[in-house]
Amino acid sequence: MITILLSTEQGLERRKAAIRNCWVNAVNPDANEIAYLHRDLGIPQGFIAASLDIDERARTDREAGAMLILFRIPHFRGAESDIPFSTIPLGIILIGEMIVTVCRAENDIIREFAAGRVADFSTAKRNRFILRLLLHTANLYLRYLRRINREVDALEDKLQMSMRNEELLGLLKYQKSLVYFTTALRSNELMMERLQRSQLFAKYPDDGELLDDVLIENRQAIEMVGISNDILSQMMDAFASIISNNMNIVMKFLTSVTIVLMLPTLVASFYGMNVALPLQDSPYAFLITLLISFVLSFIVVLIFLKKDWF
């Protein structure tokens, strides 16, 4: 889907055709829309393909008078997915007096900009637009990281008394997400450092300061993701031991119960033999047998309680 937006005094408005200072937003474009971007707007085919390649790394490139700035953004794939949070590439293409964004899937970053919920944003200020996208990307990583931490805390509460692997596998899903985040953030950092060296944002001092802020936010996201990843790795090791220990406790309890129940069975087996037995002529033989069984079981229970086997 392709949307053409333009900043006006009334706000962000849609246009039917690409014009000067507009923003062309392409989300998962089909073959006809890709042909429009290439044929009508003059965007190099390689730039479009790179922006739609799920495995493309963050980088910058120039070709035929156009400039590509490609970076990876966080993407929520759904709580039931094997990897709930991953990353996808977002391509920003500067061509003529337009700015074009190309992404494989709908995402929160583009959605916020397209809805006009971002302050100090104008489609005519292309450099500022790029920097705002980069800043919101770093902030979205931090926002998703907080969501991951909340999910991990909920799984941690369940794991303390668990003997199953489901919660542990849930932690593994979020650890995979953190690995994707770390890789993407480091790639974005290298791309932004290259932009800083290129002097693209040196024309206006405010843009240079904003780029510094973006780098700081990105480095903070890298550090926080790294910390969360380390904590989660140690937590998974600890809870794997806890699950094994919980299983051992249950097995110990069941074994103790089996031993206690075995004693009355043993006594009853002896008195069930077809041979001469003590008290066989007594009218209280059955009660005495029960009493002996219960006394033996009670003694064993006391021994197990003293050894903390229950």
VOBA-1610 file (N, C-alpha, C; in pm, whole numbers, padded with zeros to 5 digits, always signed):
BEGIN
Met+00084-00119+00000Met+00000+00000+00000Met+00088+00124+00000Ile+00055+00221-00084Ile+00130+00346-00093Ile+00040+00461-00048Thr+00094+00542+00042Thr+00024+00661+00090Thr+00113+00782+00067Ile+00054+00889+00014Ile+00129+01012-00011Ile+00077+01119+00086Leu+00166+01174+00168Leu+00129+01269+00272Leu+00208+01399+00255Leu+00146+01507+00297Leu+00210+01639+00288Leu+00174+01721+00411Ser+00274+01784+00470Ser+00251+01870+00587Ser+00200+02006+00541Thr+00087+02049+00597Thr+00030+02180+00568Thr+00001+02251+00699Glu-00051+02371+00689Glu-00086+02447+00811Glu-00197+02377+00888Gln-00280+02301+00818Gln-00389+02230+00884Gln-00346+02095+00942Gly-00222+02056+00911Gly-00173+01927+00959Gly-00128+01840+00844Leu-00123+01710+00868Leu-00077+01614+00768Leu-00195+01575+00679Glu-00181+01598+00549Glu-00290+01572+00456Glu-00246+01472+00349Arg-00342+01396+00301Arg-00315+01299+00195Arg-00323+01364+00058Arg-00242+01313-00034Arg-00241+01359-00172Arg-00256+01238-00264Lys-00311+01262-00381Lys-00329+01154-00477Lys-00205+01131-00561Ala-00120+01231-00574Ala+00001+01218-00655Ala+00119+01276-00579Ala+00237+01227-00612Ala+00359+01276-00546Ala+00391+01417-00593Ile+00417+01507-00498Ile+00450+01645-00530Ile+00572+01687-00448Arg+00614+01808-00466Arg+00731+01861-00396Arg+00707+01862-00245Asn+00811+01819-00169Asn+00809+01819-00022Asn+00710+01719+00038Cys+00669+01621-00040Cys+00575+01522+00013Cys+00650+01402+00070Trp+00574+01320+00139Trp+00626+01194+00194Trp+00549+01080+00131Val+00621+00993+00062Val+00560+00874+00000Val+00591+00755+00090Asn+00487+00697+00146Asn+00504+00585+00238Asn+00453+00458+00173Ala+00543+00363+00152Ala+00508+00235+00090Ala+00524+00123+00193Val+00415+00054+00222Val+00415-00057+00318Val+00377-00185+00244Asn+00470-00281+00242Asn+00449-00408+00173Asn+00391-00387+00034Pro+00458-00311-00051Pro+00403-00282-00184Pro+00397-00406-00272Asp+00293-00411-00357Asp+00283-00522-00451Asp+00365-00490-00576Ala+00356-00577-00677Ala+00438-00560-00798Ala+00406-00430-00869Asn+00277-00392-00877Asn+00240-00268-00945Asn+00292-00146-00871Glu+00286-00150-00738Glu+00334-00036-00658Glu+00486-00026-00665Ile+00555-00140-00668Ile+00701-00136-00684Ile+00738-00077-00819Ala+00661-00114-00922Ala+00685-00057-01056Ala+00661+00093-01056Tyr+00562+00140-00983Tyr+00535+00285-00972Tyr+00651+00356-00905Leu+00702+00300-00796Leu+00815+00362-00726Leu+00937+00371-00817His+00960+00267-00894His+01079+00263-00979His+01061+00346-01106Arg+00946+00330-01172Arg+00926+00394-01302Arg+00887+00541-01288Asp+00791+00571-01201Asp+00738+00707-01192Asp+00819+00796-01099Leu+00871+00742-00991Leu+00947+00824-00897Leu+01096+00815-00919Gly+01142+00720-00999Gly+01284+00709-01031Gly+01369+00647-00923Ile+01309+00571-00832Ile+01385+00507-00724Ile+01457+00385-00780Pro+01586+00371-00756Pro+01659+00253-00804Pro+01596+00123-00753Gln+01591+00025-00840Gln+01531-00103-00804Gln+01601-00167-00685Gly+01734-00151-00678Gly+01809-00210-00568Gly+01772-00152-00433Phe+01737-00023-00429Phe+01697+00040-00302Phe+01565-00019-00253Ile+01473-00043-00346Ile+01343-00099-00307Ile+01361-00243-00258Ala+01441-00320-00332Ala+01463-00460-00294Ala+01531-00470-00158Ala+01629-00381-00131Ala+01699-00384-00002Ala+01604-00351+00112Ser+01515-00256+00090Ser+01421-00215+00196Ser+01321-00325+00227Leu+01294-00413+00131Leu+01197-00521+00151Leu+01263-00653+00190Asp+01396-00656+00191Asp+01470-00778+00227Asp+01474-00789+00379Ile+01413-00894+00431Ile+01399-00909+00576Ile+01533-00923+00646Asp+01636-00967+00573Asp+01767-00991+00634Asp+01868-00879+00607Glu+01824-00771+00545Glu+01916-00662+00511Glu+01964-00590+00637Arg+02094-00558+00640Arg+02152-00487+00754Arg+02143-00336+00733Ala+02155-00262+00842Ala+02151-00116+00835Ala+02272-00065+00756Arg+02246+00029+00665Arg+02354+00084+00583Arg+02304+00209+00512Thr+02394+00278+00445Thr+02360+00392+00359Thr+02419+00366+00221Asp+02355+00425+00119Asp+02402+00404-00018Asp+02352+00520-00105Arg+02423+00543-00213Arg+02386+00646-00311Arg+02388+00585-00449Glu+02288+00623-00530Glu+02281+00573-00667Glu+02186+00660-00749Ala+02231+00701-00865Ala+02148+00775-00962Ala+02079+00896-00899Gly+02153+00973-00818Gly+02098+01092-00758Gly+02006+01068-00640Ala+01993+00943-00597Ala+01909+00910-00481Ala+01997+00858-00368Met+01950+00877-00246Met+02024+00830-00129Met+01935+00739-00047Leu+01991+00625-00007Leu+01921+00528+00077Leu+01979+00528+00217Ile+01892+00541+00316Ile+01929+00523+00457Ile+01843+00410+00509Leu+01907+00297+00535Leu+01833+00178+00577Leu+01874+00141+00719Phe+01777+00122+00804Phe+01803+00081+00942Phe+01695-00017+00985Arg+01721-00087+01093Arg+01629-00191+01139Arg+01546-00139+01256Ile+01416-00164+01250Ile+01323-00117+01352Ile+01262-00237+01423Pro+01220-00220+01549Pro+01156-00332+01620Pro+01017-00359+01565His+00979-00485+01568His+00850-00525+01512His+00787-00630+01602Phe+00663-00605+01646Phe+00590-00699+01731Phe+00514-00796+01642Arg+00545-00925+01653Arg+00487-01027+01566Arg+00370-01100+01631Gly+00342-01071+01758Gly+00231-01137+01827Gly+00282-01222+01942Ala+00205-01226+02050Ala+00247-01297+02171Ala+00260-01447+02149Glu+00186-01503+02053Glu+00188-01647+02029Glu+00299-01688+01933Ser+00370-01592+01878Ser+00475-01624+01782Ser+00596-01687+01852Asp+00675-01763+01777Asp+00797-01821+01833Asp+00895-01713+01877Ile+00894-01601+01807Ile+00976-01485+01844Ile+00882-01364+01848Pro+00826-01330+01966Pro+00726-01223+01971Pro+00776-01089+01919Phe+00900-01054+01951Phe+00956-00927+01908Phe+01078-00955+01819Ser+01075-00904+01697Ser+01190-00918+01608Ser+01219-00781+01546Thr+01296-00779+01441Thr+01328-00653+01374Thr+01308-00669+01223Ile+01275-00558+01157Ile+01259-00556+01013Ile+01328-00430+00959Pro+01370-00431+00834Pro+01436-00312+00779Pro+01334-00204+00738Leu+01373-00080+00756Leu+01296+00035+00709Leu+01388+00119+00623Gly+01350+00138+00497Gly+01433+00215+00406Gly+01380+00357+00389Ile+01469+00455+00405Ile+01437+00596+00378Ile+01513+00635+00253Ile+01441+00681+00152Ile+01503+00716+00024Ile+01480+00864-00004Leu+01589+00936-00019Leu+01583+01078-00055Leu+01605+01090-00205Ile+01504+01140-00276Ile+01515+01155-00421Ile+01441+01281-00463Gly+01508+01366-00538Gly+01449+01494-00575Gly+01419+01575-00451Glu+01297+01622-00441Glu+01254+01697-00323Glu+01149+01619-00245Met+01157+01487-00257Met+01064+01399-00185Met+01141+01310-00089Ile+01068+01258+00007Ile+01123+01155+00095Ile+01030+01034+00086Val+01090+00918+00066Val+01014+00795+00046Val+01056+00695+00153Thr+00959+00632+00218Thr+00988+00525+00313Thr+00928+00395+00259Val+01007+00289+00269Val+00963+00159+00220Val+00986+00057+00332Cys+00881-00017+00366Cys+00892-00117+00472Cys+00809-00239+00435Arg+00852-00352+00485Arg+00786-00479+00450Arg+00654-00496+00523Ala+00639-00438+00641Ala+00519-00462+00721Ala+00477-00333+00791Glu+00350-00327+00826Glu+00298-00217+00906Glu+00367-00217+01041Asn+00401-00100+01094Asn+00474-00093+01220Asn+00433+00030+01299Asp+00466+00030+01427Asp+00423+00138+01516Asp+00488+00271+01481Ile+00612+00270+01431Ile+00683+00395+01404Ile+00615+00471+01292Ile+00597+00406+01178Ile+00532+00472+01064Ile+00388+00508+01099Arg+00323+00422+01176Arg+00184+00450+01213Arg+00173+00579+01294Glu+00265+00602+01385Glu+00261+00724+01466Glu+00286+00849+01381Phe+00383+00840+01291Phe+00412+00955+01205Phe+00296+00983+01110Ala+00239+00878+01051Ala+00130+00896+00955Ala+00004+00950+01023Ala-00011+00920+01153Ala-00127+00970+01226Ala-00107+01113+01276Gly+00012+01169+01255Gly+00038+01307+01296Gly+00055+01323+01445Arg+00097+01215+01515Arg+00112+01222+01660Arg+00255+01258+01703Val+00341+01293+01609Val+00480+01326+01639Val+00499+01477+01632Ala+00552+01536+01739Ala+00574+01681+01743Ala+00695+01719+01659Asp+00695+01843+01613Asp+00807+01898+01537Asp+00840+01811+01416Phe+00735+01777+01342Phe+00752+01691+01226Phe+00690+01758+01104Ser+00768+01768+00999Ser+00720+01824+00873Ser+00782+01746+00758Thr+00700+01714+00658Thr+00752+01641+00543Thr+00848+01725+00461Ala+00843+01857+00477Ala+00934+01945+00402Ala+01074+01946+00463Lys+01085+01919+00591Lys+01216+01916+00659Lys+01265+01772+00659Arg+01330+01735+00550Arg+01364+01594+00530Arg+01467+01544+00631Asn+01570+01625+00656Asn+01674+01582+00752Asn+01616+01565+00891Arg+01533+01662+00932Arg+01470+01652+01064Arg+01376+01531+01071Phe+01309+01503+00959Phe+01221+01388+00951Phe+01300+01258+00974Ile+01416+01246+00909Ile+01500+01127+00924Ile+01544+01111+01069Leu+01588+01221+01129Leu+01637+01214+01266Leu+01525+01177+01363Arg+01405+01230+01338Arg+01290+01194+01423Arg+01257+01045+01410Leu+01268+00992+01288Leu+01244+00848+01270Leu+01346+00766+01348Leu+01473+00807+01341Leu+01577+00735+01413Leu+01557+00744+01564Leu+01519+00862+01612Leu+01497+00880+01756Leu+01379+00797+01804His+01271+00797+01728His+01154+00718+01768His+01184+00568+01761Thr+01273+00530+01671Thr+01313+00389+01664Thr+01383+00346+01792Ala+01479+00429+01838Ala+01550+00397+01962Ala+01453+00393+02081Asn+01359+00488+02084Asn+01261+00491+02194Asn+01168+00370+02188Leu+01135+00325+02066Leu+01047+00209+02053Leu+01118+00082+02101Tyr+01247+00071+02076Tyr+01323-00042+02130Tyr+01311-00045+02282Leu+01326+00071+02346Leu+01317+00077+02491Leu+01175+00045+02539Arg+01075+00090+02464Arg+00937+00062+02502Arg+00907-00087+02493Tyr+00951-00150+02385Tyr+00932-00294+02371Tyr+01012-00371+02475Leu+01129-00319+02511Leu+01210-00385+02614Leu+01136-00387+02747Arg+01067-00278+02779Arg+00989-00277+02903Arg+00876-00379+02898Arg+00815-00397+02781Arg+00710-00498+02767Arg+00769-00638+02785Ile+00885-00661+02729Ile+00951-00791+02745Ile+00981-00818+02891Asn+01031-00716+02962Asn+01063-00733+03104Asn+00938-00766+03186Arg+00824-00705+03151Arg+00700-00737+03222Arg+00657-00882+03196Glu+00669-00926+03071Glu+00634-01064+03040Glu+00727-01162+03111Val+00855-01128+03117Val+00952-01214+03186Val+00921-01222+03335Asp+00883-01110+03395Asp+00847-01110+03537Asp+00725-01199+03563Ala+00627-01196+03471Ala+00509-01280+03488Ala+00546-01428+03477Leu+00633-01461+03383Leu+00677-01600+03370Leu+00761-01643+03490Glu+00836-01550+03546Glu+00919-01580+03663Glu+00833-01623+03781Asp+00719-01555+03800Asp+00629-01592+03910Asp+00574-01733+03892Lys+00544-01770+03766Lys+00491-01903+03740Lys+00598-02011+03755Leu+00721-01975+03722Leu+00829-02074+03721Leu+00870-02119+03860Gln+00846-02039+03961Gln+00896-02071+04094Gln+00838-02202+04148Met+00715-02234+04105Met+00653-02358+04152Met+00625-02455+04037Ser+00689-02431+03924Ser+00660-02510+03805Ser+00749-02634+03796Met+00694-02739+03734Met+00772-02859+03702Met+00767-02886+03552Arg+00716-02790+03474Arg+00703-02808+03331Arg+00804-02721+03258Asn+00813-02744+03127Asn+00908-02668+03046Asn+00842-02552+02973Glu+00708-02537+02980Glu+00641-02435+02902Glu+00689-02294+02938Glu+00698-02266+03068Glu+00742-02133+03110Glu+00888-02109+03071Leu+00970-02213+03079Leu+01110-02199+03041Leu+01123-02172+02891Leu+01039-02237+02812Leu+01038-02211+02668Leu+00987-02070+02639Gly+00895-02021+02724Gly+00850-01883+02709Gly+00963-01784+02730Leu+01048-01810+02829Leu+01165-01725+02850Leu+01259-01731+02731Leu+01272-01849+02672Leu+01360-01864+02556Leu+01313-01779+02439Lys+01180-01766+02421Lys+01127-01683+02313Lys+01171-01538+02330Tyr+01163-01489+02453Tyr+01200-01349+02475Tyr+01352-01329+02471Gln+01427-01432+02503Gln+01571-01421+02488Gln+01609-01409+02341Lys+01540-01482+02255Lys+01563-01469+02111Lys+01533-01326+02065Ser+01425-01269+02118Ser+01390-01131+02082Ser+01501-01034+02121Leu+01558-01053+02239Leu+01665-00965+02285Leu+01790-00978+02198Val+01816-01099+02149Val+01930-01118+02059Val+01908-01042+01929Tyr+01786-01048+01876Tyr+01754-00971+01755Tyr+01769-00822+01781Phe+01723-00776+01896Phe+01734-00634+01930Phe+01880-00590+01937Thr+01962-00668+02003Thr+02103-00633+02019Thr+02172-00622+01883Thr+02149-00720+01797Thr+02211-00718+01665Thr+02167-00598+01584Ala+02037-00568+01586Ala+01984-00456+01508Ala+02035-00322+01562Leu+02037-00306+01693Leu+02082-00179+01751Leu+02229-00152+01721Arg+02310-00253+01725Arg+02453-00233+01693Arg+02469-00198+01546Ser+02391-00263+01461Ser+02396-00230+01319Ser+02350-00087+01294Asn+02243-00045+01363Asn+02196+00093+01350Asn+02300+00193+01398Glu+02371+00158+01505Glu+02472+00249+01557Glu+02583+00272+01454Leu+02628+00167+01389Leu+02732+00182+01287Leu+02682+00268+01172Met+02556+00250+01133Met+02499+00330+01025Met+02491+00477+01064Met+02450+00507+01187Met+02437+00646+01231Met+02574+00713+01247Glu+02672+00639+01291Glu+02807+00695+01298Glu+02859+00730+01159Arg+02823+00649+01061Arg+02860+00681+00923Arg+02788+00807+00876Leu+02663+00822+00912Leu+02590+00944+00877Leu+02654+01066+00942Gln+02699+01051+01065Gln+02763+01161+01136Gln+02892+01203+01066Arg+02968+01106+01018Arg+03092+01138+00947Arg+03068+01197+00809Ser+02951+01166+00750Ser+02922+01215+00616Ser+02885+01363+00613Gln+02862+01423+00729Gln+02825+01564+00741Gln+02689+01594+00676Leu+02605+01493+00661Leu+02474+01515+00601Leu+02389+01609+00685Phe+02407+01604+00817Phe+02325+01685+00906Phe+02403+01801+00966Ala+02515+01837+00901Ala+02599+01945+00955Ala+02551+02084+00913Lys+02457+02091+00821Lys+02413+02221+00770Lys+02345+02303+00878Tyr+02265+02237+00961Tyr+02193+02306+01068Tyr+02242+02252+01202Pro+02286+02341+01293Pro+02337+02295+01424Pro+02236+02212+01502Asp+02106+02247+01491Asp+02005+02171+01565Asp+01997+02026+01518Asp+02017+02006+01388Asp+02015+01869+01336Asp+02135+01789+01389Gly+02251+01853+01396Gly+02369+01785+01450Gly+02350+01746+01595Glu+02289+01836+01674Glu+02262+01804+01815Glu+02159+01692+01828Leu+02059+01694+01740Leu+01958+01589+01745Leu+02019+01454+01709Leu+02112+01453+01614Leu+02180+01327+01579Leu+02261+01275+01697Asp+02324+01365+01772Asp+02396+01323+01893Asp+02299+01260+01993Asp+02181+01322+02008Asp+02079+01267+02098Asp+02034+01127+02053Val+02020+01111+01921Val+01979+00981+01867Val+02084+00876+01899Leu+02213+00911+01882Leu+02321+00816+01912Leu+02322+00779+02061Ile+02297+00878+02146Ile+02294+00852+02290Ile+02178+00758+02325Glu+02060+00784+02268Glu+01945+00698+02295Glu+01969+00556+02244Asn+02031+00547+02127Asn+02059+00415+02071Asn+02158+00337+02157Arg+02262+00406+02207Arg+02359+00339+02294Arg+02295+00298+02426Gln+02205+00382+02477Gln+02135+00346+02599Gln+02050+00220+02576Ala+01985+00214+02460Ala+01905+00096+02428Ala+01993-00028+02419Ile+02112-00014+02359Ile+02204-00127+02349Ile+02243-00177+02488Glu+02276-00084+02577Glu+02318-00123+02711Glu+02204-00191+02788Met+02083-00134+02778Met+01971-00191+02852Met+01931-00327+02798Val+01933-00342+02666Val+01903-00473+02608Val+02009-00575+02649Gly+02135-00532+02650Gly+02242-00622+02692Gly+02227-00667+02837Ile+02190-00573+02924Ile+02168-00607+03065Ile+02052-00705+03080Ser+01943-00676+03011Ser+01826-00765+03020Ser+01858-00903+02966Asn+01937-00908+02859Asn+01974-01037+02801Asn+02061-01118+02898Asp+02156-01052+02964Asp+02242-01121+03062Asp+02159-01173+03180Ile+02069-01088+03230Ile+01985-01130+03342Ile+01897-01248+03302Leu+01839-01240+03182Leu+01751-01347+03137Leu+01827-01478+03119Ser+01950-01472+03068Ser+02031-01593+03051Ser+02058-01659+03186Gln+02099-01579+03286Gln+02124-01635+03417Gln+01996-01686+03482Met+01886-01616+03457Met+01758-01658+03513Met+01715-01793+03457Met+01736-01812+03327Met+01698-01939+03265Met+01779-02055+03322Asp+01907-02032+03344Asp+01990-02136+03405Asp+01942-02169+03546Ala+01909-02063+03621Ala+01863-02084+03759Ala+01730-02158+03763Phe+01637-02119+03675Phe+01506-02181+03679Phe+01508-02323+03622Ala+01602-02352+03535Ala+01617-02491+03490Ala+01653-02580+03608Ser+01739-02528+03696Ser+01775-02602+03817Ser+01656-02610+03913Ile+01577-02503+03920Ile+01461-02502+04009Ile+01359-02606+03965Ile+01334-02614+03833Ile+01239-02713+03782Ile+01286-02854+03816Ser+01414-02880+03797Ser+01469-03011+03831Ser+01457-03037+03980Asn+01481-02935+04063Asn+01471-02952+04208Asn+01327-02976+04250Asn+01233-02904+04188Asn+01091-02926+04220Asn+01049-03069+04188Met+01099-03120+04076Met+01067-03258+04040Met+01126-03357+04141Asn+01247-03329+04187Asn+01309-03416+04287Asn+01231-03415+04419Ile+01180-03300+04456Ile+01101-03289+04579Ile+00974-03374+04569Val+00908-03364+04453Val+00786-03443+04433Val+00817-03593+04435Met+00925-03631+04369Met+00962-03774+04367Met+00997-03823+04507Lys+01065-03738+04586Lys+01098-03776+04723Lys+00971-03793+04807Phe+00875-03704+04788Phe+00749-03713+04862Phe+00674-03840+04825Leu+00665-03869+04696Leu+00594-03989+04651Leu+00662-04116+04701Thr+00794-04115+04702Thr+00868-04231+04753Thr+00840-04251+04902Ser+00837-04141+04976Ser+00808-04150+05120Ser+00668-04206+05145Val+00570-04157+05068Val+00433-04206+05082Val+00426-04354+05048Thr+00498-04394+04945Thr+00498-04536+04906Thr+00554-04624+05018Ile+00660-04577+05084Ile+00720-04656+05194Ile+00623-04666+05311Val+00556-04554+05343Val+00460-04556+05454Val+00345-04651+05425Leu+00293-04650+05303Leu+00181-04738+05267Leu+00225-04884+05255Met+00352-04906+05234Met+00402-05043+05218Met+00398-05120+05351Leu+00417-05051+05464Leu+00425-05120+05593Leu+00295-05191+05630Pro+00178-05124+05622Pro+00054-05200+05649Pro+00035-05316+05552Thr+00073-05298+05427Thr+00063-05408+05330Thr+00152-05524+05371Leu+00272-05495+05423Leu+00365-05599+05465Leu+00310-05678+05582Val+00256-05605+05681Val+00199-05674+05799Val+00079-05759+05758Ala-00007-05703+05672Ala-00124-05778+05627Ala-00084-05901+05547Ser+00025-05892+05476Ser+00073-06007+05397Ser+00117-06121+05489Phe+00188-06086+05598Phe+00231-06190+05692Phe+00112-06260+05754Tyr+00011-06184+05796Tyr-00104-06244+05864Tyr-00204-06303+05765Gly-00175-06294+05639Gly-00263-06358+05540Gly-00214-06493+05498Met-00101-06540+05555Met-00045-06671+05518Met-00124-06785+05583Asn-00132-06896+05517Asn-00205-07014+05567Asn-00116-07102+05656Val-00060-07042+05760Val+00022-07113+05859Val-00019-07066+05997Ala+00029-07136+06099Ala-00003-07095+06236Ala+00062-06962+06267Leu-00016-06868+06324Leu+00032-06733+06351Leu-00004-06694+06494Pro+00075-06604+06553Pro+00040-06555+06686Pro-00094-06483+06683Leu-00168-06498+06792Leu-00296-06429+06810Leu-00404-06472+06711Gln-00381-06586+06642Gln-00480-06623+06540Gln-00613-06668+06602Asp-00606-06710+06730Asp-00729-06751+06796Asp-00792-06639+06879Ser-00727-06526+06883Ser-00778-06414+06964Ser-00887-06339+06887Pro-00993-06299+06958Pro-01099-06221+06891Pro-01053-06079+06854Tyr-00940-06038+06910Tyr-00888-05903+06880Tyr-00771-05907+06781Ala-00751-06017+06714Ala-00635-06031+06622Ala-00636-05925+06512Phe-00756-05902+06457Phe-00763-05805+06347Phe-00731-05664+06394Leu-00786-05627+06512Leu-00759-05493+06564Leu-00612-05477+06601Ile-00552-05584+06659Ile-00410-05577+06695Ile-00324-05563+06570Thr-00362-05634+06464Thr-00288-05623+06337Thr-00295-05481+06281Leu-00416-05423+06286Leu-00430-05285+06239Leu-00346-05190+06323Leu-00349-05213+06456Leu-00273-05126+06545Leu-00124-05133+06516Ile-00073-05255+06497Ile+00070-05271+06465Ile+00104-05198+06334Ser+00016-05212+06234Ser+00039-05146+06105Ser+00044-04995+06121Phe-00053-04938+06194Phe-00058-04793+06211Phe+00061-04743+06293Val+00101-04819+06397Val+00216-04777+06479Val+00342-04773+06395Leu+00364-04878+06316Leu+00483-04881+06230Leu+00482-04764+06129Ser+00365-04740+06068Ser+00355-04630+05972Ser+00379-04496+06040Phe+00324-04481+06163Phe+00341-04356+06235Phe+00488-04332+06269Ile+00558-04438+06310Ile+00700-04425+06343Ile+00780-04382+06220Val+00749-04442+06105Val+00820-04406+05981Val+00789-04262+05941Val+00666-04220+05958Val+00629-04081+05926Val+00707-03984+06014Leu+00719-04016+06145Leu+00796-03929+06235Leu+00943-03921+06191Ile+00998-04035+06150Ile+01139-04035+06104Ile+01154-03947+05980Phe+01059-03959+05885Phe+01066-03880+05762Phe+01048-03730+05790Leu+00958-03700+05884Leu+00937-03559+05919Leu+01063-03500+05983Lys+01128-03580+06066Lys+01252-03533+06129Lys+01360-03507+06027Lys+01363-03589+05921Lys+01464-03571+05817Lys+01417-03474+05707Asp+01296-03416+05727Asp+01240-03318+05630Asp+01225-03381+05492Trp+01168-03501+05489Trp+01142-03567+05362Trp+01001-03541+05310Phe+00918-03476+05389Phe+00782-03445+05345Phe+00775-03297+05312
//
